[in-house]
Amino acid sequence: MAVLTASFRTALLPTLPTLLALFFAGPQPVGQESQTAQTSQSTQSSAAATSLPQYTFRQNVNRVVVDVVVTDSNGKPIEGLTQKDFSVSEDGKPQEILSFDEYSLDSKPGYFKKLPPMPPNTFVNIASAPERGPLYVLLLDLRNTEQVDQPYARLQLLKFIKNKPEGTRFAAFVLSDGLHLVQGFTADRDQLYATLDPSHAKAHVPRIFLLQRNYGMGDAVAMTNIFKQIAMYLDGLPGRKNIIWFSGQFPLDLFPHNDDRPDERADSTEALDALARSESSIYPVSVTGVDPYPAGRLTGSAPVQGTMAGVPGGPSGTSTPVSTSGASFQSQTMAAANVGDSIYDNQNIADVVAEMTGGRAYYSRNDLKDVLEEATERGANYYTLTYSPSNTDFNGKLRNIRVQLGSANKSYHLEYRRGYLATAPGSPILPEYVTGNPKKQDTLTLRPIGDSLAAYMQHGAPIARDVVFRAHVHALSAPQLATPAQMANLIDQPTYFRVRQRKHPNKPLAPIKLQTYLVDYQIIARLPHLEVAAGVYDDDGLLLNGDVEEASSASSTQDDPNAKFTYFRVQQKIDVPVTAATLRLAVRDQSTDRMGTLEIPLPLAPER
């Protein structure tokens, strides 16, 4: 168990400069009070402090979260609406809106422009640049993109990255010989550009992917599993996530057709529902350019009714409103496009995927850079509504959601998820989750529901800043072969998992070189109910070793009952294989579930 080796009194720290002064004063010897903390206490005392004990009450309320993007006839976001402008119904029954929030790309969280110089191998989870808007996930789907379309698509993507809105945080998945997280969430344009630049090809991100058909191009079942993996990765990360699916085709089995496969359609619906439940919206972007033969010309059915259908360079109209009363939103969307059982092309699938998750589909356009800019802005300006369903029979069936605006705003267009599967409260977002690769069946996929610590401890997850801390990391000794006890611990980690035949018992792994690191945390927290976590990952983002410990205070009483925050020091050890590429640290305040994280590249810089 990690031990709080010292605590220093401090009052409420309302300003970032005061907090920085505390952190950049350097580690204090155990048992001595920080002079900076003493000064802070005398100048930042709180008039609202009380000596009564503090308790945290938790109550679970079943709520449906609905993000609503509202745009005018030109596709521009509408701001300034109020809760009174909206009404929500579920399966035709009005619901009471319990909370209402408005978000925009212009919302700028606090950051510190000029951080003081840090000692070697000392890190602090304070943003040095603005972070704006929701989280974005770029899914670069090379598997489902023809070779002839890949160069132009990559060129347009890199042009967008060069000028993406400042502060927007993107993570990049590449689907090639598998699904690979090639870049964790970052606002750094240069870092994201270098990761996806085809002129410097790297593992899993080739200049041209030539083996689409070897890896299941157009395989709807495989694509469903891909979205399940992404849903599991995003589960537990709070707030809206926008997934831009950059692809040549969108193989998901969502429509009934001649060779009826209800199980596959149900599986696809379940995967998209899991994404919607994690507050993730999908923006399918077709990279194939203008379609010279739009749907209906050869088949006799009506043209696709999507806003961008069949139009080079811009919209040609408005999307057909979809009623969600009665039939499911999938069948309603098909009816809007006049699609029969034998017709379900990429554009229709893209429309339904966007409808189901609250995103928007883009196709039949050559200006992919502009499309990416539009999708980024559109997904950042939204309203979040919540309601508690009046129907408490959670039987797993599909329920339809309908959001409407008042009569004065009838001309506005609304994008939101059109329904959800009414699973029992507390159930996992996916009943079963199997990647098909035992090495990737790590403990994170089996974490408790909504476990924010496990979500934020994933490789490449966004940096959490609700709990601010400083960490100094240093090696306790030179690298050496692991002891039998250390190897026994590593065997339990997913990277070292091996599938053995029934008649062949598991064999001990050969010892590997390890280096033991000591992490010295300095944490600002309200109460000493802290949990610290450390995880090390290889170049592919696989967990090599991890440690989660609860920190306990050496003293059972507070020195100052009027203090709002306390400055804690915690130490943690972790064995790190010499092949590790990153070290991720997290601190959770268990009394509030607030989180702070860092991700540190390895190896560490030499210390003098």
Buried (B, 14 or more C-beta within 10 A) or exposed (E): EBBBBBBBBBBBBEEEEBBBBBBBEEBBEEEEBBEBBEBBBEEBBEEEBEEEEEEEEEEEEEBBBBBBBBBEEEBEBBEEBEBEBBBBBBBEEEBEBEEBEBBEBEBEEEBBEEBEEEEEBBBBBBBEEBBBBBBBBBBBBBBBBBEEBBEBBBEBBBBBBEEBBEBBBBBBBBBBBBBBBBBBBBBEBEEBBEBBBBEEEBEBBBBEBEEBEEBBBBBBBBBBBBBBBBBBBBBBBBBBBBBBBBBBBBBBBBBBBEEEBEEBBEBBBBBBBBBBBBBBBBBBBBBBBBBEEBBBEEEEBEBBBBBBBBBEEEBEEBBBEBEBEEEBBBBBBBEBBBBBEEBBBBBBBBBBBBBBBBBBBBBBBBBBBBBBBBBBBBBBBBBBBBBEBEEEEBEEEBBBBBBEBEEEBEEBBBBBBBBBBBBEEEEBBBEEBEBEEEBBBBBBBEBEEBBBBBBBBBBBBBBBBBBBBBBBBEBEEEBEEBEEEBBEBBEEBBBBEEEEEEEEEEEEEEBBEBBBBEBBBBBBBBBBBBBBBBBBBBEBBBBBBBBBBEBBBEEEEBEBEBBBBBBBBBBBEBBBBEEBBBBBBBBBBBBBBBBBBBBBEBEBEEEE
